[in-house]
Amino acid sequence: MVRSKIIRTGAIITGVAGVLVLSACGQGAPAASNAASTPSSETPSTSAATSASTSPSSGSSQPSSPPAQPVAEGHCKAADVKLSFGQGDAGAGTAYRPLVITNTSGHECTIQGFPGVSYVAGADGHQVGPAAARDGGAGGLVTLAKGQSATADVGFVQVRNYDEAVCKPTEVTGVRVYLPGETASNFVPSPGAGCAGEKIPGNQLTVKAVHKG
């Protein structure tokens, strides 16, 4: 009897050990499977990241700003011309004189619009009073070959007709002229008087657009 119990006990122990071994083997398989699947689950994201780094971004495909428009060349500059005043007419307290613009350069040039005109005085050529007000339309493009001239009519108000306290009459040596689109100026002698006051009624000077003539 004792030996039979021992044999049965040994069989039971052997069976339990076998179960434990199988259980241990069963638990190890999923662990191995998870470890193997980890790299495969990361591979797509790694590939996507690589693709994203080599593809142009939406920002890099934006078109660049359009280049600035080139400045038109060929317009008459201060150094290209000689300015003078022609004979004019007087009426209703204003004298109108043509500002003659002659192309003295060795090349053709163009001009369009209103010259800037203002009184100047003193050795330093400081401005006296407001600049000329524009009168009329801008006019068309004028082309001047070498030696040709264009004109712009300038109106000179008789400043002695203004209240002296408002006008502040000042002796002037002439006018400073800026051709349309030009930043350098020309001086045209024209001794007389201008208003140094800034709040005179009306305009002491007016100018029309350049026209051929």
Secondary structure, 3 states (H helix, E strand, C coil): CHHHHHHHHHHHHHHHHHHHHHHHHHHHHHHHHHHHHHHHHHHHHHHHHHHHHHCCCCCCCCCCCCCCCCCCCCECCHHHEEEEECCCEEECCEEEEEEEEEECCCCCEEECCCCEEEEEECCCCEEECCCCEECCCCCCCEEECCCCEEEEEEEEECHHHCCHHHHCEEEEEEEEEECCCCCCCEEEEEEEEEECCCCCCCCCEEECCCEEC
